[in-house]
Amino acid sequence: MLNYLYTVADKVGENEKVMRQIKNNTPEQAFLGDFPQAVDEAVMDSSEAQRNQMMQILSSPQIANGFARAVLD
């Protein structure tokens, strides 16, 4: 779960408008701005990316084997 949190946080960090809001406001004020929507969008984007990666791995035995070896290492 912690890795997923970092993934979402990194994606939110790409949103310049939200990062300005975070930098210039208290956490409570940031929650009143675009931050919650940016988190939702980051969650959705990461889901799509993971789904694409999953399909690549599962659709190719060669890729699946390489992935499994990387996990083992």
PDB file of N, CA, C and O in Angstrom:
ATOM      1  N   MET A   1       0.823  -1.184   0.000  1.00  0.00           N
ATOM      2  CA  MET A   1       0.000   0.000   0.000  1.00  0.00           C
ATOM      3  C   MET A   1       0.873   1.256   0.000  1.00  0.00           C
ATOM      4  O   MET A   1       0.523   2.272  -0.602  1.00  0.00           O
ATOM      5  N   LEU A   2       2.008   1.169   0.682  1.00  0.00           N
ATOM      6  CA  LEU A   2       2.893   2.328   0.747  1.00  0.00           C
ATOM      7  C   LEU A   2       3.444   2.685  -0.628  1.00  0.00           C
ATOM      8  O   LEU A   2       3.538   3.864  -0.971  1.00  0.00           O
ATOM      9  N   ASN A   3       3.805   1.682  -1.412  1.00  0.00           N
ATOM     10  CA  ASN A   3       4.288   1.947  -2.771  1.00  0.00           C
ATOM     11  C   ASN A   3       3.218   2.622  -3.607  1.00  0.00           C
ATOM     12  O   ASN A   3       3.509   3.523  -4.393  1.00  0.00           O
ATOM     13  N   TYR A   4       1.981   2.184  -3.436  1.00  0.00           N
ATOM     14  CA  TYR A   4       0.871   2.777  -4.181  1.00  0.00           C
ATOM     15  C   TYR A   4       0.684   4.237  -3.781  1.00  0.00           C
ATOM     16  O   TYR A   4       0.428   5.088  -4.633  1.00  0.00           O
ATOM     17  N   LEU A   5       0.812   4.528  -2.485  1.00  0.00           N
ATOM     18  CA  LEU A   5       0.717   5.910  -2.009  1.00  0.00           C
ATOM     19  C   LEU A   5       1.771   6.779  -2.691  1.00  0.00           C
ATOM     20  O   LEU A   5       1.472   7.888  -3.133  1.00  0.00           O
ATOM     21  N   TYR A   6       2.990   6.281  -2.775  1.00  0.00           N
ATOM     22  CA  TYR A   6       4.055   7.041  -3.437  1.00  0.00           C
ATOM     23  C   TYR A   6       3.766   7.237  -4.921  1.00  0.00           C
ATOM     24  O   TYR A   6       4.052   8.298  -5.476  1.00  0.00           O
ATOM     25  N   THR A   7       3.209   6.236  -5.553  1.00  0.00           N
ATOM     26  CA  THR A   7       2.844   6.352  -6.967  1.00  0.00           C
ATOM     27  C   THR A   7       1.828   7.463  -7.170  1.00  0.00           C
ATOM     28  O   THR A   7       1.976   8.298  -8.062  1.00  0.00           O
ATOM     29  N   VAL A   8       0.797   7.469  -6.338  1.00  0.00           N
ATOM     30  CA  VAL A   8      -0.250   8.494  -6.448  1.00  0.00           C
ATOM     31  C   VAL A   8       0.323   9.866  -6.100  1.00  0.00           C
ATOM     32  O   VAL A   8       0.038  10.848  -6.786  1.00  0.00           O
ATOM     33  N   ALA A   9       1.124   9.940  -5.044  1.00  0.00           N
ATOM     34  CA  ALA A   9       1.720  11.222  -4.654  1.00  0.00           C
ATOM     35  C   ALA A   9       2.610  11.779  -5.761  1.00  0.00           C
ATOM     36  O   ALA A   9       2.598  12.982  -6.019  1.00  0.00           O
ATOM     37  N   ASP A  10       3.375  10.920  -6.410  1.00  0.00           N
ATOM     38  CA  ASP A  10       4.221  11.368  -7.523  1.00  0.00           C
ATOM     39  C   ASP A  10       3.377  11.921  -8.662  1.00  0.00           C
ATOM     40  O   ASP A  10       3.725  12.933  -9.269  1.00  0.00           O
ATOM     41  N   LYS A  11       2.276  11.255  -8.945  1.00  0.00           N
ATOM     42  CA  LYS A  11       1.386  11.712 -10.020  1.00  0.00           C
ATOM     43  C   LYS A  11       0.764  13.055  -9.654  1.00  0.00           C
ATOM     44  O   LYS A  11       0.686  13.945 -10.501  1.00  0.00           O
ATOM     45  N   VAL A  12       0.324  13.217  -8.419  1.00  0.00           N
ATOM     46  CA  VAL A  12      -0.222  14.504  -7.973  1.00  0.00           C
ATOM     47  C   VAL A  12       0.859  15.574  -8.079  1.00  0.00           C
ATOM     48  O   VAL A  12       0.570  16.714  -8.440  1.00  0.00           O
ATOM     49  N   GLY A  13       2.098  15.214  -7.768  1.00  0.00           N
ATOM     50  CA  GLY A  13       3.212  16.157  -7.836  1.00  0.00           C
ATOM     51  C   GLY A  13       3.473  16.698  -9.227  1.00  0.00           C
ATOM     52  O   GLY A  13       4.132  17.727  -9.374  1.00  0.00           O
ATOM     53  N   GLU A  14       2.968  16.026 -10.251  1.00  0.00           N
ATOM     54  CA  GLU A  14       3.112  16.508 -11.627  1.00  0.00           C
ATOM     55  C   GLU A  14       2.123  17.628 -11.954  1.00  0.00           C
ATOM     56  O   GLU A  14       2.268  18.306 -12.971  1.00  0.00           O
ATOM     57  N   ASN A  15       1.129  17.821 -11.103  1.00  0.00           N
ATOM     58  CA  ASN A  15       0.104  18.833 -11.327  1.00  0.00           C
ATOM     59  C   ASN A  15       0.598  20.163 -10.750  1.00  0.00           C
ATOM     60  O   ASN A  15       0.545  20.375  -9.539  1.00  0.00           O
ATOM     61  N   GLU A  16       1.075  21.047 -11.613  1.00  0.00           N
ATOM     62  CA  GLU A  16       1.685  22.303 -11.165  1.00  0.00           C
ATOM     63  C   GLU A  16       0.704  23.186 -10.400  1.00  0.00           C
ATOM     64  O   GLU A  16       1.075  23.810  -9.406  1.00  0.00           O
ATOM     65  N   LYS A  17      -0.527  23.239 -10.852  1.00  0.00           N
ATOM     66  CA  LYS A  17      -1.536  24.075 -10.189  1.00  0.00           C
ATOM     67  C   LYS A  17      -1.768  23.599  -8.753  1.00  0.00           C
ATOM     68  O   LYS A  17      -1.805  24.404  -7.822  1.00  0.00           O
ATOM     69  N   VAL A  18      -1.921  22.310  -8.589  1.00  0.00           N
ATOM     70  CA  VAL A  18      -2.141  21.753  -7.255  1.00  0.00           C
ATOM     71  C   VAL A  18      -0.911  21.962  -6.376  1.00  0.00           C
ATOM     72  O   VAL A  18      -1.041  22.282  -5.195  1.00  0.00           O
ATOM     73  N   MET A  19       0.269  21.785  -6.939  1.00  0.00           N
ATOM     74  CA  MET A  19       1.482  21.977  -6.148  1.00  0.00           C
ATOM     75  C   MET A  19       1.625  23.423  -5.686  1.00  0.00           C
ATOM     76  O   MET A  19       2.095  23.674  -4.576  1.00  0.00           O
ATOM     77  N   ARG A  20       1.225  24.377  -6.525  1.00  0.00           N
ATOM     78  CA  ARG A  20       1.228  25.781  -6.092  1.00  0.00           C
ATOM     79  C   ARG A  20       0.243  25.990  -4.947  1.00  0.00           C
ATOM     80  O   ARG A  20       0.542  26.694  -3.982  1.00  0.00           O
ATOM     81  N   GLN A  21      -0.931  25.376  -5.058  1.00  0.00           N
ATOM     82  CA  GLN A  21      -1.932  25.505  -4.003  1.00  0.00           C
ATOM     83  C   GLN A  21      -1.411  24.917  -2.686  1.00  0.00           C
ATOM     84  O   GLN A  21      -1.622  25.493  -1.619  1.00  0.00           O
ATOM     85  N   ILE A  22      -0.739  23.780  -2.768  1.00  0.00           N
ATOM     86  CA  ILE A  22      -0.180  23.153  -1.568  1.00  0.00           C
ATOM     87  C   ILE A  22       0.911  24.028  -0.962  1.00  0.00           C
ATOM     88  O   ILE A  22       0.976  24.204   0.255  1.00  0.00           O
ATOM     89  N   LYS A  23       1.762  24.571  -1.819  1.00  0.00           N
ATOM     90  CA  LYS A  23       2.878  25.394  -1.350  1.00  0.00           C
ATOM     91  C   LYS A  23       2.402  26.679  -0.680  1.00  0.00           C
ATOM     92  O   LYS A  23       3.001  27.132   0.295  1.00  0.00           O
ATOM     93  N   ASN A  24       1.330  27.262  -1.198  1.00  0.00           N
ATOM     94  CA  ASN A  24       0.895  28.580  -0.743  1.00  0.00           C
ATOM     95  C   ASN A  24      -0.248  28.559   0.260  1.00  0.00           C
ATOM     96  O   ASN A  24      -0.758  29.616   0.630  1.00  0.00           O
ATOM     97  N   ASN A  25      -0.660  27.376   0.709  1.00  0.00           N
ATOM     98  CA  ASN A  25      -1.795  27.285   1.620  1.00  0.00           C
ATOM     99  C   ASN A  25      -1.543  26.232   2.691  1.00  0.00           C
ATOM    100  O   ASN A  25      -0.632  25.411   2.587  1.00  0.00           O
ATOM    101  N   THR A  26      -2.378  26.282   3.721  1.00  0.00           N
ATOM    102  CA  THR A  26      -2.339  25.244   4.747  1.00  0.00           C
ATOM    103  C   THR A  26      -2.923  23.958   4.160  1.00  0.00           C
ATOM    104  O   THR A  26      -3.617  24.006   3.144  1.00  0.00           O
ATOM    105  N   PRO A  27      -2.654  22.816   4.784  1.00  0.00           N
ATOM    106  CA  PRO A  27      -3.266  21.576   4.295  1.00  0.00           C
ATOM    107  C   PRO A  27      -4.798  21.659   4.229  1.00  0.00           C
ATOM    108  O   PRO A  27      -5.413  21.149   3.293  1.00  0.00           O
ATOM    109  N   GLU A  28      -5.398  22.300   5.219  1.00  0.00           N
ATOM    110  CA  GLU A  28      -6.855  22.438   5.225  1.00  0.00           C
ATOM    111  C   GLU A  28      -7.335  23.238   4.021  1.00  0.00           C
ATOM    112  O   GLU A  28      -8.340  22.892   3.401  1.00  0.00           O
ATOM    113  N   GLN A  29      -6.618  24.304   3.692  1.00  0.00           N
ATOM    114  CA  GLN A  29      -6.991  25.119   2.534  1.00  0.00           C
ATOM    115  C   GLN A  29      -6.752  24.362   1.230  1.00  0.00           C
ATOM    116  O   GLN A  29      -7.534  24.479   0.286  1.00  0.00           O
ATOM    117  N   ALA A  30      -5.674  23.589   1.179  1.00  0.00           N
ATOM    118  CA  ALA A  30      -5.382  22.811  -0.028  1.00  0.00           C
ATOM    119  C   ALA A  30      -6.508  21.817  -0.310  1.00  0.00           C
ATOM    120  O   ALA A  30      -6.837  21.556  -1.467  1.00  0.00           O
ATOM    121  N   PHE A  31      -7.093  21.266   0.746  1.00  0.00           N
ATOM    122  CA  PHE A  31      -8.208  20.333   0.571  1.00  0.00           C
ATOM    123  C   PHE A  31      -9.438  21.015   0.000  1.00  0.00           C
ATOM    124  O   PHE A  31     -10.317  20.349  -0.548  1.00  0.00           O
ATOM    125  N   LEU A  32      -9.511  22.327   0.120  1.00  0.00           N
ATOM    126  CA  LEU A  32     -10.647  23.070  -0.443  1.00  0.00           C
ATOM    127  C   LEU A  32     -10.424  23.420  -1.910  1.00  0.00           C
ATOM    128  O   LEU A  32     -11.346  23.862  -2.595  1.00  0.00           O
ATOM    129  N   GLY A  33      -9.205  23.224  -2.386  1.00  0.00           N
ATOM    130  CA  GLY A  33      -8.879  23.540  -3.779  1.00  0.00           C
ATOM    131  C   GLY A  33      -8.984  22.315  -4.669  1.00  0.00           C
ATOM    132  O   GLY A  33      -9.908  21.511  -4.548  1.00  0.00           O
ATOM    133  N   ASP A  34      -8.020  22.192  -5.562  1.00  0.00           N
ATOM    134  CA  ASP A  34      -8.027  21.131  -6.571  1.00  0.00           C
ATOM    135  C   ASP A  34      -7.376  19.826  -6.105  1.00  0.00           C
ATOM    136  O   ASP A  34      -7.381  18.834  -6.832  1.00  0.00           O
ATOM    137  N   PHE A  35      -6.819  19.829  -4.900  1.00  0.00           N
ATOM    138  CA  PHE A  35      -6.085  18.659  -4.419  1.00  0.00           C
ATOM    139  C   PHE A  35      -6.907  17.371  -4.395  1.00  0.00           C
ATOM    140  O   PHE A  35      -6.444  16.363  -4.928  1.00  0.00           O
ATOM    141  N   PRO A  36      -8.098  17.355  -3.805  1.00  0.00           N
ATOM    142  CA  PRO A  36      -8.853  16.090  -3.777  1.00  0.00           C
ATOM    143  C   PRO A  36      -9.131  15.518  -5.170  1.00  0.00           C
ATOM    144  O   PRO A  36      -9.032  14.309  -5.376  1.00  0.00           O
ATOM    145  N   GLN A  37      -9.474  16.375  -6.112  1.00  0.00           N
ATOM    146  CA  GLN A  37      -9.731  15.915  -7.481  1.00  0.00           C
ATOM    147  C   GLN A  37      -8.443  15.391  -8.121  1.00  0.00           C
ATOM    148  O   GLN A  37      -8.470  14.410  -8.865  1.00  0.00           O
ATOM    149  N   ALA A  38      -7.321  16.044  -7.833  1.00  0.00           N
ATOM    150  CA  ALA A  38      -6.040  15.592  -8.377  1.00  0.00           C
ATOM    151  C   ALA A  38      -5.685  14.204  -7.847  1.00  0.00           C
ATOM    152  O   ALA A  38      -5.137  13.381  -8.580  1.00  0.00           O
ATOM    153  N   VAL A  39      -5.994  13.942  -6.583  1.00  0.00           N
ATOM    154  CA  VAL A  39      -5.740  12.612  -6.018  1.00  0.00           C
ATOM    155  C   VAL A  39      -6.614  11.577  -6.718  1.00  0.00           C
ATOM    156  O   VAL A  39      -6.139  10.508  -7.099  1.00  0.00           O
ATOM    157  N   ASP A  40      -7.894  11.902  -6.884  1.00  0.00           N
ATOM    158  CA  ASP A  40      -8.799  10.977  -7.581  1.00  0.00           C
ATOM    159  C   ASP A  40      -8.299  10.671  -8.993  1.00  0.00           C
ATOM    160  O   ASP A  40      -8.303   9.518  -9.423  1.00  0.00           O
ATOM    161  N   GLU A  41      -7.873  11.705  -9.705  1.00  0.00           N
ATOM    162  CA  GLU A  41      -7.375  11.516 -11.070  1.00  0.00           C
ATOM    163  C   GLU A  41      -6.098  10.674 -11.077  1.00  0.00           C
ATOM    164  O   GLU A  41      -5.908   9.831 -11.953  1.00  0.00           O
ATOM    165  N   ALA A  42      -5.231  10.908 -10.099  1.00  0.00           N
ATOM    166  CA  ALA A  42      -3.991  10.131 -10.012  1.00  0.00           C
ATOM    167  C   ALA A  42      -4.291   8.662  -9.737  1.00  0.00           C
ATOM    168  O   ALA A  42      -3.631   7.779 -10.286  1.00  0.00           O
ATOM    169  N   VAL A  43      -5.276   8.398  -8.894  1.00  0.00           N
ATOM    170  CA  VAL A  43      -5.672   7.017  -8.611  1.00  0.00           C
ATOM    171  C   VAL A  43      -6.175   6.349  -9.885  1.00  0.00           C
ATOM    172  O   VAL A  43      -5.804   5.215 -10.190  1.00  0.00           O
ATOM    173  N   MET A  44      -7.017   7.057 -10.623  1.00  0.00           N
ATOM    174  CA  MET A  44      -7.555   6.497 -11.866  1.00  0.00           C
ATOM    175  C   MET A  44      -6.445   6.271 -12.892  1.00  0.00           C
ATOM    176  O   MET A  44      -6.399   5.224 -13.537  1.00  0.00           O
ATOM    177  N   ASP A  45      -5.554   7.248 -13.044  1.00  0.00           N
ATOM    178  CA  ASP A  45      -4.450   7.116 -13.999  1.00  0.00           C
ATOM    179  C   ASP A  45      -3.542   5.940 -13.642  1.00  0.00           C
ATOM    180  O   ASP A  45      -3.112   5.190 -14.519  1.00  0.00           O
ATOM    181  N   SER A  46      -3.255   5.785 -12.353  1.00  0.00           N
ATOM    182  CA  SER A  46      -2.374   4.686 -11.951  1.00  0.00           C
ATOM    183  C   SER A  46      -3.053   3.343 -12.181  1.00  0.00           C
ATOM    184  O   SER A  46      -2.393   2.354 -12.498  1.00  0.00           O
ATOM    185  N   SER A  47      -4.361   3.309 -12.024  1.00  0.00           N
ATOM    186  CA  SER A  47      -5.100   2.073 -12.282  1.00  0.00           C
ATOM    187  C   SER A  47      -4.987   1.667 -13.746  1.00  0.00           C
ATOM    188  O   SER A  47      -4.768   0.497 -14.059  1.00  0.00           O
ATOM    189  N   GLU A  48      -5.137   2.636 -14.635  1.00  0.00           N
ATOM    190  CA  GLU A  48      -5.010   2.357 -16.071  1.00  0.00           C
ATOM    191  C   GLU A  48      -3.608   1.868 -16.409  1.00  0.00           C
ATOM    192  O   GLU A  48      -3.439   0.914 -17.169  1.00  0.00           O
ATOM    193  N   ALA A  49      -2.605   2.529 -15.839  1.00  0.00           N
ATOM    194  CA  ALA A  49      -1.219   2.147 -16.115  1.00  0.00           C
ATOM    195  C   ALA A  49      -0.946   0.724 -15.617  1.00  0.00           C
ATOM    196  O   ALA A  49      -0.309  -0.066 -16.314  1.00  0.00           O
ATOM    197  N   GLN A  50      -1.424   0.401 -14.423  1.00  0.00           N
ATOM    198  CA  GLN A  50      -1.214  -0.943 -13.894  1.00  0.00           C
ATOM    199  C   GLN A  50      -1.948  -1.989 -14.726  1.00  0.00           C
ATOM    200  O   GLN A  50      -1.434  -3.083 -14.956  1.00  0.00           O
ATOM    201  N   ARG A  51      -3.141  -1.649 -15.171  1.00  0.00           N
ATOM    202  CA  ARG A  51      -3.913  -2.582 -15.993  1.00  0.00           C
ATOM    203  C   ARG A  51      -3.173  -2.855 -17.308  1.00  0.00           C
ATOM    204  O   ARG A  51      -3.107  -3.999 -17.758  1.00  0.00           O
ATOM    205  N   ASN A  52      -2.619  -1.804 -17.919  1.00  0.00           N
ATOM    206  CA  ASN A  52      -1.859  -1.981 -19.161  1.00  0.00           C
ATOM    207  C   ASN A  52      -0.632  -2.864 -18.944  1.00  0.00           C
ATOM    208  O   ASN A  52      -0.343  -3.749 -19.748  1.00  0.00           O
ATOM    209  N   GLN A  53       0.078  -2.616 -17.859  1.00  0.00           N
ATOM    210  CA  GLN A  53       1.258  -3.428 -17.559  1.00  0.00           C
ATOM    211  C   GLN A  53       0.867  -4.876 -17.294  1.00  0.00           C
ATOM    212  O   GLN A  53       1.541  -5.802 -17.747  1.00  0.00           O
ATOM    213  N   MET A  54      -0.226  -5.067 -16.556  1.00  0.00           N
ATOM    214  CA  MET A  54      -0.698  -6.410 -16.268  1.00  0.00           C
ATOM    215  C   MET A  54      -1.012  -7.159 -17.560  1.00  0.00           C
ATOM    216  O   MET A  54      -0.639  -8.323 -17.713  1.00  0.00           O
ATOM    217  N   MET A  55      -1.688  -6.500 -18.479  1.00  0.00           N
ATOM    218  CA  MET A  55      -2.063  -7.146 -19.734  1.00  0.00           C
ATOM    219  C   MET A  55      -0.833  -7.499 -20.567  1.00  0.00           C
ATOM    220  O   MET A  55      -0.804  -8.549 -21.210  1.00  0.00           O
ATOM    221  N   GLN A  56       0.182  -6.636 -20.563  1.00  0.00           N
ATOM    222  CA  GLN A  56       1.410  -6.938 -21.295  1.00  0.00           C
ATOM    223  C   GLN A  56       2.088  -8.181 -20.722  1.00  0.00           C
ATOM    224  O   GLN A  56       2.554  -9.047 -21.463  1.00  0.00           O
ATOM    225  N   ILE A  57       2.136  -8.251 -19.403  1.00  0.00           N
ATOM    226  CA  ILE A  57       2.794  -9.393 -18.751  1.00  0.00           C
ATOM    227  C   ILE A  57       2.024 -10.681 -19.006  1.00  0.00           C
ATOM    228  O   ILE A  57       2.612 -11.709 -19.341  1.00  0.00           O
ATOM    229  N   LEU A  58       0.712 -10.621 -18.847  1.00  0.00           N
ATOM    230  CA  LEU A  58      -0.092 -11.837 -18.964  1.00  0.00           C
ATOM    231  C   LEU A  58      -0.292 -12.299 -20.404  1.00  0.00           C
ATOM    232  O   LEU A  58      -0.607 -13.464 -20.647  1.00  0.00           O
ATOM    233  N   SER A  59      -0.111 -11.396 -21.348  1.00  0.00           N
ATOM    234  CA  SER A  59      -0.358 -11.776 -22.743  1.00  0.00           C
ATOM    235  C   SER A  59       0.880 -12.324 -23.449  1.00  0.00           C
ATOM    236  O   SER A  59       0.787 -12.791 -24.584  1.00  0.00           O
ATOM    237  N   SER A  60       2.023 -12.273 -22.798  1.00  0.00           N
ATOM    238  CA  SER A  60       3.247 -12.747 -23.437  1.00  0.00           C
ATOM    239  C   SER A  60       4.052 -13.602 -22.459  1.00  0.00           C
ATOM    240  O   SER A  60       4.549 -13.089 -21.456  1.00  0.00           O
ATOM    241  N   PRO A  61       4.185 -14.885 -22.738  1.00  0.00           N
ATOM    242  CA  PRO A  61       4.996 -15.738 -21.869  1.00  0.00           C
ATOM    243  C   PRO A  61       6.440 -15.248 -21.743  1.00  0.00           C
ATOM    244  O   PRO A  61       7.059 -15.379 -20.687  1.00  0.00           O
ATOM    245  N   GLN A  62       6.961 -14.689 -22.816  1.00  0.00           N
ATOM    246  CA  GLN A  62       8.335 -14.183 -22.785  1.00  0.00           C
ATOM    247  C   GLN A  62       8.449 -12.997 -21.819  1.00  0.00           C
ATOM    248  O   GLN A  62       9.377 -12.937 -21.012  1.00  0.00           O
ATOM    249  N   ILE A  63       7.513 -12.067 -21.902  1.00  0.00           N
ATOM    250  CA  ILE A  63       7.517 -10.918 -20.990  1.00  0.00           C
ATOM    251  C   ILE A  63       7.264 -11.391 -19.563  1.00  0.00           C
ATOM    252  O   ILE A  63       7.915 -10.920 -18.631  1.00  0.00           O
ATOM    253  N   ALA A  64       6.321 -12.319 -19.384  1.00  0.00           N
ATOM    254  CA  ALA A  64       6.012 -12.843 -18.052  1.00  0.00           C
ATOM    255  C   ALA A  64       7.239 -13.498 -17.425  1.00  0.00           C
ATOM    256  O   ALA A  64       7.490 -13.333 -16.231  1.00  0.00           O
ATOM    257  N   ASN A  65       7.999 -14.236 -18.220  1.00  0.00           N
ATOM    258  CA  ASN A  65       9.202 -14.886 -17.722  1.00  0.00           C
ATOM    259  C   ASN A  65      10.238 -13.849 -17.295  1.00  0.00           C
ATOM    260  O   ASN A  65      10.845 -13.974 -16.231  1.00  0.00           O
ATOM    261  N   GLY A  66      10.437 -12.830 -18.120  1.00  0.00           N
ATOM    262  CA  GLY A  66      11.384 -11.771 -17.769  1.00  0.00           C
ATOM    263  C   GLY A  66      10.960 -11.021 -16.522  1.00  0.00           C
ATOM    264  O   GLY A  66      11.790 -10.664 -15.687  1.00  0.00           O
ATOM    265  N   PHE A  67       9.667 -10.784 -16.402  1.00  0.00           N
ATOM    266  CA  PHE A  67       9.138 -10.090 -15.227  1.00  0.00           C
ATOM    267  C   PHE A  67       9.353 -10.937 -13.971  1.00  0.00           C
ATOM    268  O   PHE A  67       9.782 -10.429 -12.935  1.00  0.00           O
ATOM    269  N   ALA A  68       9.051 -12.229 -14.075  1.00  0.00           N
ATOM    270  CA  ALA A  68       9.230 -13.130 -12.932  1.00  0.00           C
ATOM    271  C   ALA A  68      10.693 -13.190 -12.506  1.00  0.00           C
ATOM    272  O   ALA A  68      10.996 -13.216 -11.313  1.00  0.00           O
ATOM    273  N   ARG A  69      11.592 -13.212 -13.476  1.00  0.00           N
ATOM    274  CA  ARG A  69      13.024 -13.222 -13.143  1.00  0.00           C
ATOM    275  C   ARG A  69      13.430 -11.928 -12.433  1.00  0.00           C
ATOM    276  O   ARG A  69      14.231 -11.958 -11.498  1.00  0.00           O
ATOM    277  N   ALA A  70      12.882 -10.797 -12.873  1.00  0.00           N
ATOM    278  CA  ALA A  70      13.185  -9.517 -12.226  1.00  0.00           C
ATOM    279  C   ALA A  70      12.672  -9.503 -10.791  1.00  0.00           C
ATOM    280  O   ALA A  70      13.337  -8.975  -9.900  1.00  0.00           O
ATOM    281  N   VAL A  71      11.504 -10.074 -10.564  1.00  0.00           N
ATOM    282  CA  VAL A  71      10.966 -10.165  -9.203  1.00  0.00           C
ATOM    283  C   VAL A  71      11.868 -11.043  -8.343  1.00  0.00           C
ATOM    284  O   VAL A  71      12.120 -10.732  -7.179  1.00  0.00           O
ATOM    285  N   LEU A  72      12.345 -12.124  -8.910  1.00  0.00           N
ATOM    286  CA  LEU A  72      13.214 -13.047  -8.179  1.00  0.00           C
ATOM    287  C   LEU A  72      14.531 -12.385  -7.795  1.00  0.00           C
ATOM    288  O   LEU A  72      15.055 -12.618  -6.706  1.00  0.00           O
ATOM    289  N   ASP A  73      15.061 -11.564  -8.689  1.00  0.00           N
ATOM    290  CA  ASP A  73      16.333 -10.887  -8.414  1.00  0.00           C
ATOM    291  C   ASP A  73      16.134  -9.869  -7.322  1.00  0.00           C
ATOM    292  O   ASP A  73      17.081  -9.185  -6.935  1.00  0.00           O
TER     293      ASP A  73
END
